[in-house]
Amino acid sequence: MKASARLLIPMIAAVLLAGGVLGYAWWELNLTQETLRQRVQSLIGHEDEKATGSGVSLGTEAFDSSDVVLVRLRQGDLLALQGDWAGAEKEYQVSYDAGGGVPALRKLASSQIQRREIDKVKISIQELRRLGVKGEDLLLLETIVALRTGELLRAEQMLAAAQDSPQKHYGQSLLSIIRGKHDDAQKELRATQAGWDPTLRSYARALQAAYDEFALFPESKPIHLTALLGRALAQVQECELALPLLAQVVTEQDDYRDAWTVQGYCELTTERVPEALSSFERAYAIDPEKPEIQYFLGRTYIALAQWKNAATFLQYALVNGFDPEKEVRSRLAVAAEKSDDIALALEQYRALIAEPDADITVFTRAVTLAIQSDKKEDAYQLASTAARKWPDMAKAQELLGWSAAETGRDGEARAALEKALKIDPNLKSARDRLNKL
């Protein structure tokens, strides 16, 4: 059974286009000021370089703790939207350690829940209680932990004893969905949507949409509602609750392509990678032309460090029109680089650089790869583009100076590195390169 595209597309859109709202999010980052934007991009670039070993230092002593908190929260949010909860947890932990306080700790607890780190979650909840977080927020965290660990009676008792709040109604809606009490679930979802919490209102709408879609097709079997609810739970970052529902669907209907795909997504984001591979392979056998399936197969092979397989399926997804193209190209560049297909990797970086919203991180990776693979003239051309785009960004000038030095343009290299240091005197790597000249 190839279900309507309405089953799969909303989940893909929520995950890849940031259509959903992050759990427990409260801080919307404001990056409109050019100075902060450049500092954010530079700090992110520095961390990326440390991870890839490019040896380009940006002088983190120039950044104060508030920058680190802001950058790390933003990075964590982006990783969470992509389903990379391990990466998100690391970012939130650094943000909290840098003084992020309750906002960072709440997001850290959310990522720990996604990764099934129950002992860590309980410690985070204790710390949140110590910091004076509202009781209704702690209620929801503790309820979700109970639901994730199968303690349904405990969840019911906590919710019954709690004062009225959107968190209480949302927790009761999840409990009712798990128990198959759909009338009760919809009643609680309506109450949640009428509440004051914007995140939970968004989540409640997504879950109610599953019921509304099912109601449009009176002839549909109950299995279709189960599949729709599984998709909706994945959309609101409750994959752990979605998986049992999706297992019911594929057990009853083995050729339900979209149920296999959503199940694979949930297995991948909850770090059940071998299981995810099996689910996506089953979906691919049913429909080998679906670009979303090809994309997620590529992501799964990346998680397994099978770089050539990853590059193959990501190329399939790109050819078949996967949207957003930027997302698949970013991952394809990494897979190609890891599989030593430098030409393919640089092709992706050039395409990414051509995007209007390309940031300094993409240029940094492209220039670094080109230099390391002895394509130094390409590196110089890329760095020149970055310097023209951001003439007052120290990082862009450093890239130009580095690539100019590598191609024998010592005078231009010296001028660019001196300009980088004038913009940011703490840029140690630029100073080191200038000293070598």
C-alpha positions as CSV (number, residue, x, y, z in Angstrom):
1,M,0.0,0.0,0.0
2,K,1.5,3.3,-1.1
3,A,-0.3,5.7,1.2
4,S,-1.1,9.3,0.3
5,A,1.9,11.7,0.2
6,R,0.0,13.6,2.9
7,L,1.3,11.0,5.3
8,L,5.0,11.5,4.7
9,I,5.5,15.0,3.4
10,P,4.4,16.8,6.6
11,M,6.9,14.9,8.6
12,I,9.7,15.6,6.1
13,A,8.8,19.2,6.0
14,A,8.8,19.5,9.8
15,V,12.2,17.9,10.1
16,L,14.0,19.4,7.2
17,L,12.4,22.7,6.7
18,A,12.1,23.6,10.4
19,G,8.3,23.6,10.2
20,G,8.0,22.2,13.7
21,V,8.7,24.0,16.9
22,L,11.5,22.7,19.1
23,G,10.5,21.0,22.3
24,Y,10.6,23.4,25.3
25,A,12.0,26.1,23.1
26,W,11.7,29.6,24.5
27,W,14.5,31.6,23.1
28,E,14.2,32.7,19.5
29,L,17.6,33.8,18.3
30,N,18.0,37.3,16.9
31,L,20.8,37.4,14.4
32,T,19.8,40.5,12.5
33,Q,22.7,42.5,13.7
34,E,25.7,42.1,11.3
35,T,28.3,42.1,14.1
36,L,26.7,39.3,16.0
37,R,26.1,37.3,12.7
38,Q,29.7,37.5,11.9
39,R,30.8,36.4,15.4
40,V,28.4,33.5,15.3
41,Q,29.6,32.4,11.9
42,S,33.2,32.7,13.0
43,L,32.8,30.7,16.2
44,I,30.8,28.0,14.4
45,G,33.5,27.9,11.8
46,H,36.2,27.5,14.4
47,E,34.4,24.5,16.0
48,D,33.9,22.9,12.5
49,E,37.6,23.3,11.9
50,K,38.6,21.7,15.2
51,A,36.4,18.7,14.2
52,T,37.9,18.3,10.8
53,G,41.4,19.1,11.8
54,S,42.0,21.9,9.3
55,G,44.3,23.7,11.7
56,V,42.6,27.1,11.3
57,S,42.2,28.8,14.6
58,L,39.8,31.7,15.1
59,G,40.9,32.8,18.5
60,T,38.0,31.9,20.8
61,E,39.3,34.2,23.5
62,A,37.7,37.0,21.5
63,F,34.2,35.6,22.3
64,D,32.5,36.2,25.6
65,S,30.2,33.7,27.4
66,S,27.0,35.2,26.1
67,D,28.1,34.6,22.5
68,V,28.9,31.0,23.3
69,V,25.5,30.5,24.9
70,L,23.7,32.0,22.0
71,V,25.7,30.2,19.3
72,R,25.5,26.8,21.0
73,L,21.8,27.0,21.5
74,R,21.3,27.9,17.9
75,Q,23.5,25.0,16.8
76,G,21.7,22.6,19.1
77,D,18.4,23.7,17.7
78,L,19.5,23.2,14.1
79,L,20.9,19.7,14.9
80,A,17.7,18.8,16.8
81,L,15.6,19.8,13.8
82,Q,17.7,17.4,11.7
83,G,17.2,14.6,14.2
84,D,20.8,14.7,15.4
85,W,20.1,14.5,19.1
86,A,23.6,13.4,20.0
87,G,25.0,16.5,18.4
88,A,22.2,18.7,19.9
89,E,22.9,17.3,23.4
90,K,26.6,18.3,23.1
91,E,25.7,21.8,22.0
92,Y,23.2,22.3,24.8
93,Q,25.6,21.0,27.4
94,V,28.3,23.5,26.3
95,S,25.7,26.3,26.3
96,Y,24.6,25.3,29.8
97,D,28.2,25.1,31.1
98,A,28.8,28.6,29.6
99,G,26.0,30.0,31.7
100,G,23.0,29.3,29.6
101,G,20.9,28.7,32.8
102,V,17.4,27.3,32.7
103,P,16.8,27.7,28.9
104,A,19.8,25.6,28.0
105,L,19.1,23.1,30.7
106,R,15.6,22.6,29.5
107,K,16.8,21.9,26.0
108,L,19.5,19.6,27.4
109,A,16.9,17.6,29.3
110,S,14.8,17.4,26.1
111,S,17.7,16.0,24.1
112,Q,18.5,13.5,26.9
113,I,14.9,12.3,26.7
114,Q,15.2,11.8,23.0
115,R,18.4,9.8,23.5
116,R,16.7,7.6,26.3
117,E,19.3,8.8,28.8
118,I,16.8,8.4,31.7
119,D,19.3,8.7,34.5
120,K,20.7,12.0,33.1
121,V,17.2,13.3,32.5
122,K,16.3,12.8,36.1
123,I,19.4,14.7,37.2
124,S,18.5,17.5,34.9
125,I,15.0,17.6,36.3
126,Q,16.4,17.8,39.8
127,E,18.6,20.7,38.8
128,L,15.7,22.5,37.1
129,R,13.6,22.1,40.3
130,R,16.5,23.6,42.2
131,L,16.6,26.5,39.8
132,G,12.9,27.2,40.4
133,V,11.3,26.0,37.2
134,K,7.6,26.1,37.2
135,G,5.8,23.0,38.4
136,E,3.8,22.5,35.2
137,D,7.0,22.4,33.1
138,L,8.5,19.8,35.4
139,L,5.2,17.9,35.3
140,L,5.5,17.5,31.5
141,L,9.1,16.4,31.7
142,E,8.4,13.8,34.3
143,T,5.3,12.6,32.5
144,I,7.2,12.1,29.2
145,V,9.9,10.2,31.1
146,A,7.1,8.0,32.6
147,L,5.5,7.4,29.2
148,R,8.9,6.6,27.6
149,T,9.6,4.0,30.3
150,G,6.2,2.4,30.1
151,E,5.1,3.7,33.5
152,L,1.6,4.6,32.3
153,L,-0.1,4.3,35.7
154,R,2.5,6.6,37.3
155,A,2.0,9.1,34.5
156,E,-1.8,8.9,35.0
157,Q,-1.4,9.5,38.7
158,M,0.9,12.5,38.3
159,L,-1.4,14.1,35.7
160,A,-4.5,13.5,37.8
161,A,-3.0,15.2,40.8
162,A,-1.6,18.2,38.9
163,Q,-3.3,21.6,38.6
164,D,-4.9,22.6,35.4
165,S,-2.4,23.7,32.7
166,P,-1.5,23.2,29.0
167,Q,1.2,20.8,30.1
168,K,-1.3,18.7,32.0
169,H,-3.7,18.5,29.0
170,Y,-0.9,17.8,26.6
171,G,0.5,15.0,28.8
172,Q,-3.0,13.5,29.1
173,S,-3.4,13.7,25.3
174,L,-0.2,11.6,24.8
175,L,-1.4,9.1,27.4
176,S,-4.8,8.8,25.7
177,I,-3.1,8.3,22.3
178,I,-1.0,5.5,23.7
179,R,-4.0,3.8,25.2
180,G,-6.1,4.2,22.0
181,K,-8.6,6.4,23.7
182,H,-9.0,8.8,20.7
183,D,-12.0,10.7,21.9
184,D,-10.3,11.6,25.1
185,A,-7.1,12.4,23.2
186,Q,-8.9,14.9,21.0
187,K,-10.6,16.5,24.0
188,E,-7.2,17.1,25.6
189,L,-5.7,18.3,22.4
190,R,-8.4,20.9,22.1
191,A,-7.8,22.1,25.7
192,T,-4.0,22.3,24.9
193,Q,-4.7,24.4,21.8
194,A,-6.8,26.8,24.0
195,G,-3.9,27.2,26.4
196,W,-1.2,29.8,26.7
197,D,1.9,27.7,25.8
198,P,2.8,28.4,22.1
199,T,5.0,25.3,21.7
200,L,2.4,22.9,23.0
201,R,-0.3,24.6,20.9
202,S,1.8,23.9,17.9
203,Y,2.3,20.3,18.9
204,A,-1.4,19.8,19.7
205,R,-2.3,21.1,16.2
206,A,0.1,18.6,14.6
207,L,-1.5,15.7,16.5
208,Q,-5.0,16.9,15.9
209,A,-4.2,17.2,12.2
210,A,-3.8,13.4,12.1
211,Y,-7.3,12.9,13.4
212,D,-8.7,15.5,11.0
213,E,-7.0,13.9,8.0
214,F,-8.4,10.5,9.0
215,A,-11.9,11.9,9.3
216,L,-11.7,13.1,5.7
217,F,-11.7,9.4,4.5
218,P,-14.5,7.6,6.3
219,E,-13.7,4.4,4.4
220,S,-10.1,4.2,5.8
221,K,-9.1,1.4,8.0
222,P,-8.0,2.0,11.6
223,I,-4.5,1.1,10.6
224,H,-4.4,4.4,8.6
225,L,-5.2,6.4,11.8
226,T,-2.4,4.5,13.6
227,A,0.0,5.4,10.8
228,L,-1.1,9.1,10.8
229,L,-0.6,9.3,14.6
230,G,2.8,7.7,14.3
231,R,3.8,10.3,11.8
232,A,2.4,13.1,13.9
233,L,4.2,11.9,17.0
234,A,7.4,11.8,15.0
235,Q,6.7,15.4,13.9
236,V,6.4,16.6,17.5
237,Q,9.6,14.7,18.5
238,E,7.9,11.8,20.3
239,C,9.5,9.1,18.2
240,E,9.8,6.8,21.2
241,L,6.0,6.8,21.5
242,A,5.6,6.6,17.7
243,L,7.6,3.5,17.2
244,P,5.1,1.0,18.8
245,L,2.3,2.4,16.7
246,L,4.4,2.2,13.5
247,A,5.4,-1.4,14.3
248,Q,1.7,-2.3,14.5
249,V,1.2,-0.8,11.0
250,V,4.0,-2.6,9.2
251,T,3.1,-5.8,11.0
252,E,-0.4,-5.6,9.6
253,Q,0.5,-4.1,6.3
254,D,4.0,-5.1,5.2
255,D,4.0,-2.9,2.0
256,Y,3.0,0.3,3.7
257,R,5.8,2.4,2.3
258,D,5.4,5.6,4.3
259,A,5.0,3.8,7.6
260,W,8.3,2.0,6.9
261,T,9.9,5.4,6.1
262,V,8.6,7.2,9.2
263,Q,9.6,4.2,11.3
264,G,13.1,4.3,9.8
265,Y,13.3,8.0,10.6
266,C,12.4,7.4,14.2
267,E,14.9,4.6,14.5
268,L,17.6,6.7,13.0
269,T,17.0,9.7,15.3
270,T,16.8,7.5,18.4
271,E,20.1,5.9,17.4
272,R,18.8,2.5,16.4
273,V,20.9,2.6,13.3
274,P,20.8,-1.1,12.2
275,E,17.0,-1.1,12.6
276,A,16.7,2.1,10.6
277,L,18.7,0.6,7.8
278,S,16.3,-2.4,7.7
279,S,13.3,-0.1,7.6
280,F,14.6,2.2,4.9
281,E,15.7,-0.8,2.8
282,R,12.2,-2.2,3.0
283,A,10.7,1.2,2.0
284,Y,13.2,1.4,-0.8
285,A,12.2,-2.1,-2.1
286,I,8.6,-0.9,-2.2
287,D,9.5,2.4,-4.0
288,P,13.1,2.8,-5.2
289,E,12.4,6.2,-6.9
290,K,11.3,8.1,-3.8
291,P,13.9,10.8,-3.1
292,E,13.0,11.0,0.7
293,I,13.8,7.3,1.1
294,Q,17.0,7.7,-0.8
295,Y,18.0,10.7,1.3
296,F,17.4,8.9,4.6
297,L,19.2,5.8,3.3
298,G,22.2,8.1,2.7
299,R,21.9,9.5,6.2
300,T,21.8,6.0,7.6
301,Y,24.9,5.0,5.8
302,I,26.6,8.1,7.0
303,A,25.8,7.0,10.6
304,L,27.3,3.6,9.7
305,A,30.4,5.3,8.3
306,Q,29.7,3.5,4.9
307,W,30.7,6.6,3.0
308,K,30.5,5.3,-0.6
309,N,27.0,3.8,-0.1
310,A,26.0,7.1,1.5
311,A,27.3,9.2,-1.4
312,T,25.5,6.9,-3.9
313,F,22.1,7.2,-2.3
314,L,22.5,10.9,-1.6
315,Q,23.3,11.4,-5.3
316,Y,20.1,9.5,-6.2
317,A,18.1,11.8,-3.9
318,L,19.7,14.9,-5.5
319,V,19.0,13.6,-9.1
320,N,15.4,12.8,-8.2
321,G,14.7,16.3,-6.8
322,F,15.0,16.0,-3.1
323,D,14.0,19.3,-1.4
324,P,15.7,21.1,0.2
325,E,18.6,20.6,-2.2
326,K,21.0,22.4,0.3
327,E,20.4,19.7,2.9
328,V,21.3,16.8,0.6
329,R,24.3,18.6,-0.9
330,S,25.7,19.4,2.6
331,R,25.6,15.7,3.5
332,L,26.8,14.5,0.1
333,A,29.9,16.8,0.4
334,V,30.8,15.1,3.7
335,A,30.2,11.6,2.3
336,A,32.2,12.3,-0.8
337,E,35.1,13.8,1.1
338,K,35.2,10.8,3.4
339,S,35.2,8.4,0.5
340,D,38.0,10.3,-1.1
341,D,35.9,11.6,-4.0
342,I,37.3,15.1,-3.8
343,A,35.9,16.2,-7.1
344,L,32.4,15.3,-6.0
345,A,32.9,17.0,-2.7
346,L,34.1,20.2,-4.2
347,E,31.2,20.2,-6.7
348,Q,28.8,20.2,-3.8
349,Y,30.6,22.9,-1.9
350,R,30.6,25.1,-5.0
351,A,26.9,24.6,-5.4
352,L,26.4,25.5,-1.7
353,I,28.5,28.6,-2.0
354,A,26.4,29.7,-4.9
355,E,23.3,29.8,-2.6
356,P,22.3,33.4,-1.5
357,D,22.4,32.4,2.2
358,A,25.8,30.6,2.1
359,D,27.8,31.4,5.2
360,I,31.5,31.4,6.0
361,T,31.4,27.9,7.3
362,V,30.8,26.5,3.8
363,F,33.7,28.6,2.4
364,T,36.0,27.4,5.2
365,R,35.3,23.8,4.5
366,A,35.7,24.2,0.7
367,V,38.9,26.2,1.0
368,T,40.4,23.7,3.5
369,L,39.5,20.7,1.4
370,A,40.9,22.3,-1.8
371,I,44.2,23.1,-0.1
372,Q,44.5,19.7,1.6
373,S,43.8,18.0,-1.8
374,D,46.4,20.2,-3.6
375,K,43.8,22.1,-5.6
376,K,45.3,25.3,-4.3
377,E,44.2,27.6,-7.2
378,D,40.6,26.5,-6.6
379,A,41.1,27.3,-3.0
380,Y,42.3,30.8,-3.9
381,Q,39.3,31.4,-6.1
382,L,36.9,30.3,-3.4
383,A,38.6,32.4,-0.8
384,S,38.5,35.4,-3.1
385,T,34.8,35.0,-3.4
386,A,34.4,34.9,0.4
387,A,36.6,38.0,0.8
388,R,34.5,39.9,-1.7
389,K,31.3,38.8,0.0
390,W,32.5,39.7,3.5
391,P,35.2,42.3,3.1
392,D,35.0,43.2,6.8
393,M,35.0,39.7,8.2
394,A,38.3,38.6,9.7
395,K,37.7,34.9,8.9
396,A,37.1,35.7,5.2
397,Q,40.4,37.7,5.0
398,E,42.3,34.9,6.8
399,L,41.0,32.4,4.2
400,L,42.2,34.7,1.4
401,G,45.6,35.2,3.1
402,W,46.0,31.5,3.6
403,S,45.1,30.5,0.0
404,A,47.1,33.4,-1.4
405,A,50.2,32.2,0.5
406,E,49.7,28.6,-0.7
407,T,49.6,29.8,-4.4
408,G,52.7,32.0,-4.1
409,R,50.9,35.4,-3.9
410,D,52.9,36.5,-0.9
411,G,52.1,40.2,-1.2
412,E,48.3,39.7,-1.4
413,A,48.6,37.1,1.5
414,R,50.4,39.6,3.7
415,A,47.8,42.3,3.0
416,A,44.8,40.0,3.6
417,L,46.3,38.6,6.9
418,E,47.1,42.1,8.1
419,K,43.6,43.2,7.4
420,A,42.2,40.1,9.2
421,L,44.3,41.1,12.3
422,K,43.2,44.6,12.1
423,I,39.6,43.4,12.2
424,D,40.3,40.9,14.9
425,P,43.6,41.3,16.8
426,N,43.0,38.0,18.7
427,L,43.0,35.9,15.5
428,K,46.0,33.8,16.4
429,S,46.0,31.6,13.3
430,A,46.2,34.7,11.1
431,R,49.1,36.0,13.1
432,D,50.9,32.6,12.8
433,R,50.4,32.6,9.1
434,L,51.7,36.2,8.8
435,N,54.8,35.3,10.8
436,K,55.5,32.4,8.4
437,L,55.6,34.9,5.5
